[in-house]
């Protein structure tokens, strides 16, 4: 019984579990400036705030310094409703289904963009949270390991011929994780012609993660006797890694009305190194070859590559006051190496489509609104309690205020509408059905200065 209980406890801790995925692919944040919140289709814009999605466009800014700094506040909930026949034996919640709630919160997501332009050249830098950016906490455990636990207990009681006297089980479970991918991008643009520019850059990624949890006080009751399972587990794992991402970009200003751009980010190789504290029971399981627990072994390096990304966009200005945008993102998820080759459980690479509009109401106020659709191609086997993503639609809106010609303020809000996904798995104890749902909102403010 001990090995099975360890398996269900560790099953919950997946390396991509706590990525907030505020906007973007499985492990990538594309909202690296507050301007993105008010207008998400930035792949073809020419602005300092578009340095992440269209770096080549900064070549067409005026000579001098261009600086943007912003702060975002994000809150996300991740709920799983699990239907499983044996949950009725839970002495604390004697019914089915059970709802497991997780909260992810990122109170401060900072970003900073800088560009210096002179003649045909520009030098620029971007600092932001390229992935992660928050903490996720589950106060009452998860349905996956409770289902395995209840099945294991019931199987043992049945084999002992005590099933008619079985009264139920209980456990105390908790887990929390955080994930931050800090990214610093340095690059340069060059105008080959007055209407054509290219970008070459390199991003340094520093990843830091922590997974902290326990399963304890596992008990079951037979004929009025409470029996401890003696399989408590405690885990505290810190992970760090460095990686580098080469980036190429191109921007073509067809005329004063049309602008098109594209960018390609190469895959980032990350090997997360573990620094782990584990109780003696967990260490014994590692020594016995428990492959699931082994990913948290102290000193081990774990594969967690960031997928390559191709994005393209267009901006059309029918008048000087109106700008219409459209964009497309393609994430090469299936090629990015993950621990245990988990990328092989992905059916299709992620794609995103966006559209937006900006309208200069007057010289000091710009209104904006946008929409983005994210389509994940995850197979049912990929989905589990902590590592799941749901396809969605996002709506964003906000304003840009221009107190002066060289100074502006961005205020934006983005809300994500996820599509619930239901996955059914046949087990020895019956059908286990999980319905995954998420909620997400992000609010931010930023300032932009030219000098």
N, C-alpha and C positions, 0 to 999 in steps of 0.2 A: 504493500500500500504506500510506503514511503516514496518510492520512485515516482509513482503516478501523481501523488500530491505535489511533489516538487515540479513535475512537468507542467501541471496546470498553473501553478503559481508563477513560474517563469514565463509561461506562454504569453503572459500579459505584457511583458516588457519588450517591445519591439523598438528597433533603433530609430525608426522614422515616426514613432508614436506621437511625439509632442511637438512636431513642427506645426506652427500655427497656420501655415498656408493661407495667409490673409488674402492674398490675391496672387495667382500664378500657378505654377506646376506643383508637383508632389512635394518638392523640397525647396522651391524658389519663391521668393517674394518679389513681385513686380511693382508693388506700390512703394517705391523708394523715394517718393517726394509727395508732399501734401497735394501738389497740383494734380497728381494722379487720381486722388479721391474725387476731385470736382470734375475731372475730365480724363477718363481712363484710356482713351484711344490716342496715345502719345507717340506712336511709332513713326509718324511723319511730321511732327511739329519741329519748329525751330525756336528753341527757348532753352535757357539754362536749366530749367526744371525738367527738361526732357533728356538730360544728359545720359540717363541709364538706358532708355529705350531707343533713342536716336542720337548717339554721341557724335556722329558725323555732322549733324545739323548745327552743332555749335560753331562750325567754321564760318557760318554766315551771320554770326553776331557781330556787333560793332567792335572796333578796336578798344582795348582796355580790359578791365577786370569785370567779371560777372560772378556774383556769389548768391547762393541760395541755401538757407538753413530751415529745417522744418521738424516738427514734433507731431507724432501720431499717438493716439490712444485707442487700443483695440481690445474688444471683448468677444469671446467665442464660447459657445456651449456645445458639447458633444454628448448626445443622448443615445443609448441603445436600449431598446425594448426587447427582452429575450423571453421567448415562450419555450418552456421545457417541462415535461411531465413531472419530474422529480422535485421541482421547486416547491411543491406543496408540502414537502417534508422539512422545509426550512422552519425551524422553531421560532425564528424572529419575524419571518414574513411567510406564513403558511398558505401561499396562493401562487398562481401563475397567471400571466407573465410577471416578470420583475423588470423594473426600470432602473437603469444604471446611468447616473449623471456625472459628467465631467465638465469642469470649468477651466478654460484657458484665458489668461488675462495678461496683457502687455501694457502696463500703464504708460510707458514712455518708449516710443520707437523713434530715435533720432536719425537724421540724415543731413548730409552736407555736400553741396556741389560747388565746384570752382572752375572757372575757365579764364585764361588770359589770352586775348587775341591780338595779333599784330600782323598786318598785311595778310599773307596767305596762310599763315600758321596760327594754330591755337594749341595751347597746352592746358590740360584739364585734369581734374581729380574728383572722385566721387567716393564718399564714405557712407555706408548704410548697412542695415541688417539684411544680408542677401538671403537668409533663410532663418526659420525659427522666429525668435523674438519674444517668447512668452513662456509661461508655466502652465501645466495642466495637472489637475488634481482630481483623483477619484477617492471619495471618502469611504465608500462602502464596497470596494472591490468591483469585480466584473463578472458578467454572466458566463463567460467561457470557462473560467476556472471553477466557478461554483457548480456548473453542470458536470464537469469532470469529477469534482469532489463528491457530489451527491451520488453519482453513478458508481464511483469506487467504493464508497461506504456501503451503499445498498448491495453491491455485489458481494462484499465481504460478509455482511450480515446474512445474506441469502445462503452463501456457501456454508455458513455455520449453522444453518437450520433455524435461525432466530428471526426470520423476516416477520412472522406474525406478531412479534413483540417489539419491532422497531418503532420508535416514537419520533425520530427526527434527528437533525444535525444542526450545528452552529459553527460559526467561524468569525474571526475578526481580521479584516483585510484592509489595506490602505496602500496607495501608491501615488507618487508625485514625480513629475519630470520637468525638466527645462531644457531648451535647446536654443543656442545662439550661433549664427554664422555671421561673423563680422567680416565685411568686405571692403577693401580699399582698392580702388581702381585708379591707375595712372595711365594717361594716354595722350595722344596728339592727333590733330586733324590737319589736313593740308588741302587747299583748293587747287585742284589740277587745272580747272577752268573757273571762270566767274560763276558758273552754275553747277559745278561738279566738285564734290569733296569726298575724301576718304578718311577713315579713322583706324588707328592701330593702338591697342591698349592691352594691359595686363592687370588682372585682378588678383590680389592676394587674399585668401580666405583663412580666417582663424575660427575654427569650430570648437565650441565648448558645450558639453552636455552633462546632465546629471540625471540618474534614475535612482529613486529612493523609495523602498517599499517593504512591506512585510505581510506575511500570512501567519497568524498565531491563534492560539486558543481554539484549535480545531477539535471539535468534540462531537460525539453522537450518543444517543440515548437508546438503550435496549432494556426492556422490562424494568424501567425505573432506575437503571444504573447508567450514569454518565461516564463515558469512556474517552480519555484523551487519545488523539491520534499520534501524538509525539512526533510531529513532522513540521514544527515551526521553521519558518525561513525568514531571514533578514538580509537585505541587500542594499548597499549604497555604492553606486558606481559613477565615477567621474570619467569623462572621455574628452580628449583634446586631439586636434589635428590641424595641420597646415596644408593648404592646397593652392594651386595657381590656375587661373583661367585666361588663356589668350582670347582676345576679342577683336573682330574686324567689323567695320561699318562703312556704309556708302550712302550719300545723299545727293539727289539730283533735282535741282530747281528748274523745272521745265520752262516756266514763265512766272509772271507775278501771281498767277492764279493757282498753279499746280506745283506740288512738291511731293516727291516719292523718296522713300528711304528703306534701307534694310540693314540688319545686323546679325552676326553669327557669333555665338559664344561656344567655345569648345568645351568638351566634357572636362569636369574637374575631378582629379583623382584625390580621394580622401581616405586615409587610413586612421580611424579613431583609436587612440591608445587608451586602454583601460587602466584606471587606478581604483581598485575595488576592495571594499570591506565586506566580508561575508561571514555569516556565522558558521560554526563547525559543521553543522548538518549540510549546508550548501557546499562547503569545501570538500566534504566527503563525496558528494555526488559528482563534483568535477573530477575528482580522482578516479571515480568509477566509470567515467566516460560519458556522462550525461551531456549530449551534444547541444541541447538547448541552453543549458546553464553555462556551457563552455564559452559562449560568446561574451560573457561578462568576467571571464577569468582574469585575474590581476596580471597586468603587463601585456595582455594580448592586443593585437591590432586588428580592427574590424573594418571590412570594406563598406564604404558609404559614399559612393561617387555621386556628384551632382550632374544631372543630365546636360548634354549640349542643348542649345536653344537657337532656333532660327525665327526671327521676327521681321515683318515687313509692314509698311504703312503708307498711307497717302493723305495729303491735306489739300483741300480745295477751298479757295477763297473767292466766292462769286462777287463779293464787294470787299472794301477795306475793313468793314466792321464785322463781317461774318466769316467764320472758318468751320468747315465741315471735315471730319476725320473718320478714317476707317483703318483697322489694323488686324493683323493675324499673327499668332504665335504657334510654334510647333516645338514640342519638347521631345527629345530622343530618349524617353524613359526606358525603353526595352534594351538599350545598349549600355546603360549605366550600371555597372557592377554593384550589387548589394550583397550583404551577408547572406549566405546560404543560397545564393543565386535567386533571390526573391524576385528579381526583375523578370524572370521567366514566367511568372504568374500574371504578367500584364498582357492583355490581349491586344491593345492598341495604344499608340503614343498619344499623349495629351495634346489637344488643340484648343485654341482660344480665338474668338472673333469679337471685335469691338467696333463701336461707332460712337461718335461724340460731336458736340457742337459748342462753339463759343460765339458770344455776341457782345460786342462793345456797345453798351447802352449809351455811354458818354465817355469823355476822356478820362474819367476817374473810376469807372465801374465796368467790369466784364462779368457777364453771367455765363454759366456753363452747365452742361448736363451730358451724361453718357451712359452707355450700356455695354456690358461684356458677358459673353457666354463661354463657359469653360466645360469642355467635354473630356472626362477621364475615360480611359479604356481598360479599367481594372477588372480582372476576372474575379469570380466569386471566391476562389481560394485565396486571393490576395487580401480580401477584406477580413479584418478581425477587430476586436473591441477597441484597441488603441491605435491601430494603423489602418484608418479608413478615410477615404475621400469620396465626396458625392458631387456629381456634376451639378452645375449651378448657373444662375443668372445674377449678375450684379448691376445695381443701379447706383450712380454717383452724381453728385451735384454740388455746386458751390459758387463762390464769387472770387474775383480778383479785384482788389481795391488799389487804386493808383494815387496815393497822396501827392506824389511828384513824378516827374518823368523818369527819374532814376531809381525810384523806390516803389515797391508794390508788396501787398499782403495777400496771401492765398488762404482761404478757409474752405474746407471741403468735408463732405460726409459720404460714406459708402456703406451700402447695405447689401448683404448677400442672401439670395433666396435659393436654398439647396433643395435638390430632389431626393426624397428618402429612397433608400435602397434596402430591399429585403433579401436575405440570403438564408436558405434552408439547408440543413445538414442532417442526414440520417445517422443516428447513433444507436448503440445497442439498447438504450433505454427509451428510444422513440425519436421523433423528429424534434430537432432544435432549430428554432426560427429566430433570427436576429433582424430587427429593423433599425437601420442606422440613420440618424438625422443630425443636422448641425444648424447652428445659427451664428451669425457673424455681423458685427458692425464696427466701423472704424471712423473716428473723428480726428481732424488735425488742423493745425495752423502753421503757416510758414511765411518767411520774409525773403525778399529778393532785392539785391542791390547791384547797380551798375556804377562803376566809377573809373 
